């Protein structure tokens, strides 16, 4: 059964953890759906940043490659506090 990691951006322009490296071997991938009106940034190799992370546009979904098990966990960031997202780890 997928793990629901949905939530909101706690602080604007601050990287926050979706799940840590301790969960890496438990799941084989994840999906991030941006349910907000602004861009979200997703990173599976450290801190999320506007310059180097995957951009997930408003209303779109990012699906990690099959077997993705990031050693540093997964981080997310948005430009506005309260941006919403739906995340499922599977």
C-alpha positions in Angstrom: 0.0 0.0 0.0 1.4 3.4 -0.9 2.5 5.8 1.9 0.7 9.1 1.8 3.1 12.0 2.4 0.9 14.8 1.2 1.1 18.2 2.9 1.9 21.9 2.5 5.0 24.0 2.2 5.9 25.1 5.8 8.0 28.1 4.9 8.6 29.9 1.5 11.9 29.0 -0.2 13.1 26.6 2.5 13.8 23.0 1.6 11.8 20.5 3.6 11.9 16.7 3.9 9.3 14.6 2.3 10.9 11.4 3.6 14.3 10.6 4.9 16.9 8.1 3.9 15.7 5.6 6.5 12.6 5.0 4.3 14.7 4.5 1.1 14.8 0.7 1.2 11.1 0.5 2.1 9.8 2.1 -1.2 10.7 1.7 -4.8 9.6 5.1 -6.0 7.3 8.1 -5.4 5.0 10.6 -7.1 4.6 14.3 -6.4 1.5 16.0 -7.6 1.5 19.8 -7.4 -2.0 20.9 -6.3 -0.9 24.5 -5.8 -0.8 27.5 -8.2 3.0 27.9 -8.1 6.0 25.8 -9.1 7.4 23.2 -6.6 10.9 21.9 -6.6 11.8 18.3 -5.8 15.2 17.0 -5.0 16.3 13.4 -4.3 20.0 14.2 -3.7 20.1 16.8 -0.9 18.4 20.1 -0.4 15.8 21.3 -2.9 16.7 24.5 -4.8 15.3 26.6 -7.6 18.5 26.3 -9.6 19.2 22.6 -9.5 16.0 20.6 -8.6 13.2 19.2 -10.7 10.5 21.7 -11.3 7.0 20.5 -10.9 4.6 23.0 -12.5 1.2 23.8 -11.0 -1.3 21.0 -11.7 1.3 18.5 -12.9 2.8 15.3 -11.5 6.3 14.0 -11.3 6.9 10.3 -11.1 10.3 9.0 -10.0 12.0 6.3 -12.1 11.2 2.7 -11.1 13.5 1.5 -8.3 14.4 5.0 -7.2 15.9 4.8 -3.8 17.6 8.1 -3.1 20.4 7.8 -0.5 19.6 11.3 1.0 15.8 11.0 1.0 13.5 13.4 -0.9 13.1 17.2 -0.3 10.6 19.6 -1.6 10.4 23.4 -1.8 8.0 26.1 -2.9 8.1 29.9 -3.2 5.0 30.4 -1.1 4.1 29.2 2.4 1.0 27.0 2.3 1.5 25.6 -1.2 -0.2 22.1 -1.3 1.1 18.8 -2.7 0.1 15.2 -2.9 2.9 12.7 -2.5 2.7 8.9 -2.6 5.7 6.6 -2.0 5.2 3.1 -3.3 
